[in-house]
Amino acid sequence: MNLRNVITVMPTTALQAKVESGSTGLSYWSGLLAALGGSWSKNEILAAGGLLFVALTYFTSLYFQRRRDRREQELHAHKMWMEKRMVEQNNEANN
């Protein structure tokens, strides 16, 4: 069996397809980074990174504030239920 027969008979594997498509994606990303790197100064890149960090910090804080609010609402509802139960028990004891 010669090399030509092996190449024509051998099917394209998933790994080969992934490598071929990955190289295209890599070239697009490297082109994008080259365009950004060539058109943005260091200060602009740092400013964009700072804005991204601020946005991530804001949304993280918002997430944990909502969790805290939910916990406080549940605790308040439980306290009100306990208080109501104590009033009912005192009324039953007095009757």
N, CA, C and O atoms as a GROMACS GRO file, in nm:
protein
  380
    1MET      N    1   0.087  -0.118   0.000
    1MET     CA    2   0.000   0.000   0.000
    1MET      C    3   0.091   0.123   0.000
    1MET      O    4   0.178   0.137   0.086
    2ASN      N    5   0.071   0.210  -0.095
    2ASN     CA    6   0.155   0.328  -0.100
    2ASN      C    7   0.089   0.446  -0.028
    2ASN      O    8  -0.025   0.436   0.017
    3LEU      N    9   0.161   0.555  -0.016
    3LEU     CA   10   0.116   0.672   0.061
    3LEU      C   11  -0.011   0.734   0.002
    3LEU      O   12  -0.098   0.778   0.078
    4ARG      N   13  -0.023   0.737  -0.129
    4ARG     CA   14  -0.141   0.795  -0.192
    4ARG      C   15  -0.266   0.717  -0.154
    4ARG      O   16  -0.370   0.778  -0.126
    5ASN      N   17  -0.259   0.587  -0.152
    5ASN     CA   18  -0.374   0.505  -0.113
    5ASN      C   19  -0.411   0.526   0.033
    5ASN      O   20  -0.528   0.531   0.068
    6VAL      N   21  -0.311   0.537   0.117
    6VAL     CA   22  -0.337   0.560   0.260
    6VAL      C   23  -0.407   0.693   0.280
    6VAL      O   24  -0.502   0.702   0.359
    7ILE      N   25  -0.363   0.796   0.211
    7ILE     CA   26  -0.422   0.929   0.227
    7ILE      C   27  -0.565   0.931   0.175
    7ILE      O   28  -0.652   0.989   0.240
    8THR      N   29  -0.592   0.871   0.063
    8THR     CA   30  -0.728   0.874   0.008
    8THR      C   31  -0.822   0.782   0.084
    8THR      O   32  -0.942   0.810   0.090
    9VAL      N   33  -0.772   0.674   0.141
    9VAL     CA   34  -0.857   0.580   0.212
    9VAL      C   35  -0.885   0.628   0.354
    9VAL      O   36  -0.994   0.608   0.406
   10MET      N   37  -0.786   0.690   0.417
   10MET     CA   38  -0.798   0.729   0.557
   10MET      C   39  -0.899   0.843   0.572
   10MET      O   40  -0.881   0.948   0.510
   11PRO      N   41  -1.005   0.825   0.653
   11PRO     CA   42  -1.103   0.933   0.670
   11PRO      C   43  -1.046   1.045   0.757
   11PRO      O   44  -0.954   1.024   0.836
   12THR      N   45  -1.103   1.162   0.741
   12THR     CA   46  -1.063   1.275   0.822
   12THR      C   47  -1.118   1.255   0.963
   12THR      O   48  -1.238   1.235   0.981
   13THR      N   49  -1.033   1.259   1.060
   13THR     CA   50  -1.075   1.238   1.199
   13THR      C   51  -1.127   1.368   1.258
   13THR      O   52  -1.107   1.476   1.204
   14ALA      N   53  -1.194   1.352   1.370
   14ALA     CA   54  -1.246   1.470   1.439
   14ALA      C   55  -1.133   1.560   1.486
   14ALA      O   56  -1.146   1.683   1.488
   15LEU      N   57  -1.022   1.498   1.525
   15LEU     CA   58  -0.907   1.577   1.570
   15LEU      C   59  -0.852   1.662   1.456
   15LEU      O   60  -0.817   1.778   1.476
   16GLN      N   61  -0.843   1.605   1.338
   16GLN     CA   62  -0.793   1.680   1.224
   16GLN      C   63  -0.887   1.797   1.192
   16GLN      O   64  -0.841   1.907   1.162
   17ALA      N   65  -1.017   1.772   1.198
   17ALA     CA   66  -1.113   1.878   1.170
   17ALA      C   67  -1.102   1.988   1.274
   17ALA      O   68  -1.113   2.107   1.241
   18LYS      N   69  -1.081   1.949   1.401
   18LYS     CA   70  -1.068   2.048   1.508
   18LYS      C   71  -0.942   2.132   1.489
   18LYS      O   72  -0.945   2.254   1.510
   19VAL      N   73  -0.833   2.069   1.450
   19VAL     CA   74  -0.708   2.142   1.428
   19VAL      C   75  -0.723   2.239   1.312
   19VAL      O   76  -0.677   2.353   1.319
   20GLU      N   77  -0.788   2.194   1.206
   20GLU     CA   78  -0.806   2.281   1.090
   20GLU      C   79  -0.896   2.400   1.122
   20GLU      O   80  -0.867   2.511   1.079
   21SER      N   81  -1.004   2.379   1.197
   21SER     CA   82  -1.092   2.490   1.231
   21SER      C   83  -1.030   2.578   1.338
   21SER      O   84  -1.053   2.699   1.341
   22GLY      N   85  -0.950   2.518   1.426
   22GLY     CA   86  -0.884   2.597   1.531
   22GLY      C   87  -0.783   2.695   1.476
   22GLY      O   88  -0.769   2.805   1.528
   23SER      N   89  -0.714   2.656   1.372
   23SER     CA   90  -0.616   2.747   1.314
   23SER      C   91  -0.684   2.869   1.253
   23SER      O   92  -0.629   2.979   1.257
   24THR      N   93  -0.803   2.850   1.197
   24THR     CA   94  -0.877   2.964   1.144
   24THR      C   95  -0.920   3.058   1.256
   24THR      O   96  -0.906   3.180   1.245
   25GLY      N   97  -0.972   3.000   1.365
   25GLY     CA   98  -1.013   3.082   1.478
   25GLY      C   99  -0.896   3.155   1.541
   25GLY      O  100  -0.907   3.270   1.581
   26LEU      N  101  -0.784   3.087   1.549
   26LEU     CA  102  -0.664   3.148   1.605
   26LEU      C  103  -0.618   3.266   1.520
   26LEU      O  104  -0.574   3.367   1.573
   27SER      N  105  -0.628   3.252   1.390
   27SER     CA  106  -0.586   3.362   1.304
   27SER      C  107  -0.680   3.483   1.319
   27SER      O  108  -0.634   3.597   1.314
   28TYR      N  109  -0.809   3.458   1.337
   28TYR     CA  110  -0.902   3.569   1.360
   28TYR      C  111  -0.871   3.640   1.491
   28TYR      O  112  -0.868   3.763   1.496
   29TRP      N  113  -0.848   3.563   1.597
   29TRP     CA  114  -0.818   3.625   1.727
   29TRP      C  115  -0.686   3.701   1.723
   29TRP      O  116  -0.676   3.811   1.777
   30SER      N  117  -0.586   3.644   1.661
   30SER     CA  118  -0.458   3.714   1.654
   30SER      C  119  -0.470   3.841   1.570
   30SER      O  120  -0.405   3.941   1.600
   31GLY      N  121  -0.551   3.837   1.466
   31GLY     CA  122  -0.574   3.958   1.387
   31GLY      C  123  -0.645   4.066   1.468
   31GLY      O  124  -0.612   4.184   1.458
   32LEU      N  125  -0.742   4.024   1.547
   32LEU     CA  126  -0.814   4.120   1.633
   32LEU      C  127  -0.720   4.181   1.735
   32LEU      O  128  -0.720   4.302   1.756
   33LEU      N  129  -0.641   4.097   1.800
   33LEU     CA  130  -0.546   4.150   1.899
   33LEU      C  131  -0.443   4.242   1.836
   33LEU      O  132  -0.405   4.342   1.895
   34ALA      N  133  -0.398   4.208   1.717
   34ALA     CA  134  -0.302   4.295   1.648
   34ALA      C  135  -0.366   4.429   1.613
   34ALA      O  136  -0.301   4.534   1.624
   35ALA      N  137  -0.492   4.426   1.572
   35ALA     CA  138  -0.560   4.551   1.539
   35ALA      C  139  -0.579   4.638   1.664
   35ALA      O  140  -0.557   4.759   1.660
   36LEU      N  141  -0.618   4.574   1.775
   36LEU     CA  142  -0.636   4.650   1.898
   36LEU      C  143  -0.502   4.701   1.950
   36LEU      O  144  -0.490   4.816   1.993
   37GLY      N  145  -0.403   4.616   1.945
   37GLY     CA  146  -0.271   4.656   1.993
   37GLY      C  147  -0.210   4.766   1.909
   37GLY      O  148  -0.134   4.849   1.960
   38GLY      N  149  -0.240   4.766   1.783
   38GLY     CA  150  -0.184   4.868   1.695
   38GLY      C  151  -0.258   5.000   1.703
   38GLY      O  152  -0.200   5.105   1.676
   39SER      N  153  -0.386   4.996   1.739
   39SER     CA  154  -0.463   5.120   1.738
   39SER      C  155  -0.483   5.179   1.878
   39SER      O  156  -0.516   5.297   1.890
   40TRP      N  157  -0.463   5.100   1.982
   40TRP     CA  158  -0.482   5.150   2.118
   40TRP      C  159  -0.347   5.173   2.185
   40TRP      O  160  -0.252   5.096   2.168
   41SER      N  161  -0.342   5.281   2.261
   41SER     CA  162  -0.221   5.306   2.339
   41SER      C  163  -0.231   5.228   2.470
   41SER      O  164  -0.335   5.170   2.503
   42LYS      N  165  -0.122   5.227   2.545
   42LYS     CA  166  -0.122   5.156   2.673
   42LYS      C  167  -0.226   5.214   2.768
   42LYS      O  168  -0.293   5.140   2.840
   43ASN      N  169  -0.241   5.345   2.768
   43ASN     CA  170  -0.338   5.408   2.857
   43ASN      C  171  -0.480   5.369   2.822
   43ASN      O  172  -0.563   5.347   2.911
   44GLU      N  173  -0.510   5.359   2.694
   44GLU     CA  174  -0.645   5.318   2.653
   44GLU      C  175  -0.673   5.172   2.691
   44GLU      O  176  -0.784   5.139   2.732
   45ILE      N  177  -0.572   5.087   2.677
   45ILE     CA  178  -0.588   4.947   2.716
   45ILE      C  179  -0.612   4.937   2.867
   45ILE      O  180  -0.698   4.862   2.912
   46LEU      N  181  -0.535   5.012   2.945
   46LEU     CA  182  -0.553   5.011   3.090
   46LEU      C  183  -0.688   5.069   3.130
   46LEU      O  184  -0.751   5.019   3.223
   47ALA      N  185  -0.733   5.171   3.060
   47ALA     CA  186  -0.864   5.228   3.090
   47ALA      C  187  -0.975   5.128   3.060
   47ALA      O  188  -1.070   5.116   3.138
   48ALA      N  189  -0.964   5.056   2.950
   48ALA     CA  190  -1.064   4.955   2.917
   48ALA      C  191  -1.062   4.842   3.020
   48ALA      O  192  -1.167   4.793   3.060
   49GLY      N  193  -0.943   4.802   3.063
   49GLY     CA  194  -0.932   4.701   3.168
   49GLY      C  195  -0.992   4.749   3.298
   49GLY      O  196  -1.057   4.672   3.369
   50GLY      N  197  -0.971   4.876   3.330
   50GLY     CA  198  -1.029   4.934   3.452
   50GLY      C  199  -1.181   4.936   3.446
   50GLY      O  200  -1.248   4.906   3.545
   51LEU      N  201  -1.235   4.972   3.330
   51LEU     CA  202  -1.380   4.972   3.315
   51LEU      C  203  -1.438   4.832   3.329
   51LEU      O  204  -1.544   4.813   3.389
   52LEU      N  205  -1.370   4.735   3.274
   52LEU     CA  206  -1.413   4.597   3.286
   52LEU      C  207  -1.410   4.553   3.432
   52LEU      O  208  -1.503   4.488   3.479
   53PHE      N  209  -1.305   4.589   3.504
   53PHE     CA  210  -1.293   4.554   3.646
   53PHE      C  211  -1.404   4.621   3.728
   53PHE      O  212  -1.461   4.558   3.817
   54VAL      N  213  -1.434   4.746   3.698
   54VAL     CA  214  -1.542   4.818   3.769
   54VAL      C  215  -1.676   4.748   3.745
   54VAL      O  216  -1.754   4.731   3.838
   55ALA      N  217  -1.702   4.710   3.621
   55ALA     CA  218  -1.829   4.643   3.589
   55ALA      C  219  -1.839   4.509   3.661
   55ALA      O  220  -1.944   4.476   3.715
   56LEU      N  221  -1.731   4.432   3.661
   56LEU     CA  222  -1.733   4.303   3.731
   56LEU      C  223  -1.753   4.322   3.882
   56LEU      O  224  -1.826   4.246   3.944
   57THR      N  225  -1.689   4.422   3.939
   57THR     CA  226  -1.705   4.451   4.082
   57THR      C  227  -1.849   4.490   4.113
   57THR      O  228  -1.905   4.446   4.213
   58TYR      N  229  -1.908   4.574   4.028
   58TYR     CA  230  -2.046   4.618   4.051
   58TYR      C  231  -2.143   4.501   4.047
   58TYR      O  232  -2.228   4.488   4.135
   59PHE      N  233  -2.132   4.416   3.947
   59PHE     CA  234  -2.226   4.305   3.935
   59PHE      C  235  -2.205   4.200   4.044
   59PHE      O  236  -2.300   4.136   4.088
   60THR      N  237  -2.081   4.181   4.087
   60THR     CA  238  -2.056   4.091   4.199
   60THR      C  239  -2.118   4.145   4.326
   60THR      O  240  -2.182   4.071   4.401
   61SER      N  241  -2.101   4.273   4.350
   61SER     CA  242  -2.160   4.336   4.468
   61SER      C  243  -2.313   4.328   4.463
   61SER      O  244  -2.377   4.301   4.565
   62LEU      N  245  -2.369   4.352   4.347
   62LEU     CA  246  -2.514   4.345   4.331
   62LEU      C  247  -2.566   4.205   4.361
   62LEU      O  248  -2.670   4.190   4.426
   63TYR      N  249  -2.496   4.103   4.315
   63TYR     CA  250  -2.535   3.964   4.339
   63TYR      C  251  -2.538   3.934   4.489
   63TYR      O  252  -2.635   3.877   4.539
   64PHE      N  253  -2.431   3.971   4.560
   64PHE     CA  254  -2.426   3.940   4.703
   64PHE      C  255  -2.521   4.027   4.785
   64PHE      O  256  -2.569   3.982   4.889
   65GLN      N  257  -2.550   4.150   4.742
   65GLN     CA  258  -2.649   4.232   4.811
   65GLN      C  259  -2.788   4.171   4.799
   65GLN      O  260  -2.866   4.173   4.895
   66ARG      N  261  -2.821   4.118   4.682
   66ARG     CA  262  -2.951   4.053   4.666
   66ARG      C  263  -2.963   3.929   4.753
   66ARG      O  264  -3.069   3.903   4.809
   67ARG      N  265  -2.854   3.853   4.763
   67ARG     CA  266  -2.857   3.736   4.851
   67ARG      C  267  -2.877   3.779   4.997
   67ARG      O  268  -2.952   3.715   5.070
   68ARG      N  269  -2.809   3.886   5.038
   68ARG     CA  270  -2.824   3.935   5.176
   68ARG      C  271  -2.967   3.983   5.200
   68ARG      O  272  -3.025   3.955   5.305
   69ASP      N  273  -3.024   4.056   5.105
   69ASP     CA  274  -3.161   4.103   5.119
   69ASP      C  275  -3.259   3.986   5.133
   69ASP      O  276  -3.352   3.992   5.214
   70ARG      N  277  -3.238   3.881   5.056
   70ARG     CA  278  -3.326   3.763   5.063
   70ARG      C  279  -3.315   3.697   5.200
   70ARG      O  280  -3.416   3.657   5.259
   71ARG      N  281  -3.192   3.686   5.252
   71ARG     CA  282  -3.173   3.627   5.385
   71ARG      C  283  -3.240   3.713   5.492
   71ARG      O  284  -3.305   3.659   5.582
   72GLU      N  285  -3.226   3.844   5.483
   72GLU     CA  286  -3.287   3.933   5.581
   72GLU      C  287  -3.439   3.927   5.574
   72GLU      O  288  -3.505   3.934   5.678
   73GLN      N  289  -3.497   3.914   5.456
   73GLN     CA  290  -3.642   3.900   5.444
   73GLN      C  291  -3.691   3.770   5.508
   73GLN      O  292  -3.792   3.770   5.578
   74GLU      N  293  -3.618   3.662   5.485
   74GLU     CA  294  -3.656   3.534   5.548
   74GLU      C  295  -3.645   3.542   5.699
   74GLU      O  296  -3.733   3.491   5.770
   75LEU      N  297  -3.539   3.604   5.749
   75LEU     CA  298  -3.522   3.618   5.894
   75LEU      C  299  -3.633   3.705   5.953
   75LEU      O  300  -3.686   3.674   6.060
   76HIS      N  301  -3.668   3.812   5.885
   76HIS     CA  302  -3.775   3.899   5.934
   76HIS      C  303  -3.909   3.825   5.937
   76HIS      O  304  -3.984   3.836   6.033
   77ALA      N  305  -3.938   3.750   5.830
   77ALA     CA  306  -4.063   3.674   5.828
   77ALA      C  307  -4.066   3.572   5.940
   77ALA      O  308  -4.170   3.552   6.002
   78HIS      N  309  -3.953   3.506   5.967
   78HIS     CA  310  -3.948   3.408   6.076
   78HIS      C  311  -3.967   3.476   6.212
   78HIS      O  312  -4.038   3.425   6.298
   79LYS      N  313  -3.904   3.592   6.231
   79LYS     CA  314  -3.921   3.665   6.358
   79LYS      C  315  -4.066   3.708   6.378
   79LYS      O  316  -4.118   3.699   6.489
   80MET      N  317  -4.131   3.754   6.271
   80MET     CA  318  -4.270   3.797   6.283
   80MET      C  319  -4.360   3.677   6.315
   80MET      O  320  -4.454   3.688   6.393
   81TRP      N  321  -4.331   3.562   6.254
   81TRP     CA  322  -4.408   3.441   6.282
   81TRP      C  323  -4.390   3.399   6.427
   81TRP      O  324  -4.488   3.362   6.492
   82MET      N  325  -4.267   3.404   6.478
   82MET     CA  326  -4.240   3.367   6.618
   82MET      C  327  -4.309   3.463   6.714
   82MET      O  328  -4.364   3.422   6.816
   83GLU      N  329  -4.306   3.591   6.680
   83GLU     CA  330  -4.371   3.689   6.766
   83GLU      C  331  -4.522   3.665   6.771
   83GLU      O  332  -4.583   3.673   6.877
   84LYS      N  333  -4.580   3.634   6.657
   84LYS     CA  334  -4.723   3.606   6.651
   84LYS      C  335  -4.756   3.482   6.734
   84LYS      O  336  -4.856   3.480   6.806
   85ARG      N  337  -4.673   3.380   6.723
   85ARG     CA  338  -4.694   3.257   6.802
   85ARG      C  339  -4.685   3.285   6.951
   85ARG      O  340  -4.764   3.230   7.029
   86MET      N  341  -4.591   3.368   6.993
   86MET     CA  342  -4.577   3.400   7.136
   86MET      C  343  -4.698   3.477   7.187
   86MET      O  344  -4.743   3.453   7.299
   87VAL      N  345  -4.750   3.569   7.106
   87VAL     CA  346  -4.869   3.644   7.146
   87VAL      C  347  -4.988   3.549   7.159
   87VAL      O  348  -5.066   3.560   7.253
   88GLU      N  349  -5.001   3.456   7.065
   88GLU     CA  350  -5.110   3.359   7.072
   88GLU      C  351  -5.098   3.270   7.195
   88GLU      O  352  -5.198   3.242   7.261
   89GLN      N  353  -4.976   3.228   7.228
   89GLN     CA  354  -4.956   3.143   7.346
   89GLN      C  355  -4.986   3.220   7.473
   89GLN      O  356  -5.043   3.165   7.567
   90ASN      N  357  -4.948   3.348   7.478
   90ASN     CA  358  -4.978   3.431   7.597
   90ASN      C  359  -5.130   3.450   7.610
   90ASN      O  360  -5.183   3.446   7.721
   91ASN      N  361  -5.199   3.470   7.498
   91ASN     CA  362  -5.344   3.485   7.504
   91ASN      C  363  -5.411   3.357   7.551
   91ASN      O  364  -5.507   3.363   7.628
   92GLU      N  365  -5.362   3.240   7.507
   92GLU     CA  366  -5.417   3.113   7.550
   92GLU      C  367  -5.391   3.090   7.698
   92GLU      O  368  -5.476   3.035   7.768
   93ALA      N  369  -5.274   3.131   7.746
   93ALA     CA  370  -5.239   3.110   7.888
   93ALA      C  371  -5.324   3.201   7.978
   93ALA      O  372  -5.358   3.163   8.090
   94ASN      N  373  -5.356   3.317   7.928
   94ASN     CA  374  -5.436   3.411   8.008
   94ASN      C  375  -5.584   3.372   8.011
   94ASN      O  376  -5.656   3.412   8.103
   95ASN      N  377  -5.629   3.298   7.914
   95ASN     CA  378  -5.772   3.259   7.911
   95ASN      C  379  -5.795   3.142   7.993
   95ASN      O  380  -5.908   3.095   8.003
   0.00000   0.00000   0.00000
